[in-house]
Amino acid sequence: MGVPLYQAKAEFFKTLGHPARIRILELLSEREYAVHELLENITIEPSNLSQQLAVLRRASLVVSHRQGGEVTYSISTPEVRDLLLAARAILTGLLHVQEDEATSAPASDPPR
């Protein structure tokens, strides 16, 4: 029997739980990138980038192919980009809610 969907979703979101992986996916949502281009845009060690790309490949979120002597990466489906945009919209909405709550909160009574 397969893994329950809620468990698969939890594993999926764990995969997204690293800032470097999110940044990689954001970049790849724009276009394909060669590894050296990713390194220019993400301030991590080459070995760490390689590890993060491997995690994303195992989760089938990115695909790689060789172009000449370079390995180029791209997102596997447009839904990955959609997910990042949805996360941005959710976080922006939450930020506005927090700001609204902060500005509408009554001032605390001064200490006696």
SULKA-V824319 format. One record per backbone hydrogen bond with DSSP energy under -1.0 kcal/mol. NH is the residue of the N-H (numbers start at 1). CO is the residue of the C=O. E is the energy in kcal/mol with one decimal. If there is no record, write none. Layout:
# SULKA-V824319
NH/CO/E  NH/CO/E
This chain:
# SULKA-V824319
8/4/-2.3  9/5/-2.7  10/6/-1.9  11/7/-2.2  12/8/-2.4  13/9/-2.7  14/10/-1.9  15/11/-1.9  16/12/-1.1  17/14/-1.6  22/18/-2.0  23/19/-2.5  24/20/-2.5  25/21/-2.4  26/22/-2.5  27/23/-2.4  28/24/-2.7  29/25/-1.4  30/27/-1.4  31/27/-1.3  33/73/-2.2  35/71/-1.6  38/34/-2.0  39/35/-2.3  40/36/-1.3  41/37/-1.0  42/38/-1.4  44/42/-1.8  49/45/-2.4  50/46/-2.4  51/47/-2.0  52/48/-2.6  53/49/-2.7  54/50/-2.0  55/51/-2.0  56/52/-2.1  57/53/-2.5  58/54/-2.7  59/55/-1.6  60/57/-1.7  61/56/-2.6  63/74/-2.7  65/72/-2.3  67/70/-3.1  70/67/-2.1  72/65/-3.4  73/33/-3.2  74/63/-2.1  76/61/-2.4  80/77/-1.5  82/78/-2.1  83/79/-2.5  84/80/-1.9  85/81/-2.3  86/82/-2.5  87/83/-2.5  88/84/-2.1  89/85/-2.3  90/86/-2.6  91/87/-2.8  92/88/-2.6  93/89/-2.4  94/90/-2.7  95/91/-2.3  96/92/-2.1  97/93/-2.2  98/94/-2.6  99/95/-2.5  100/96/-2.7  101/97/-2.6  102/98/-2.3  103/99/-2.2  104/100/-1.9
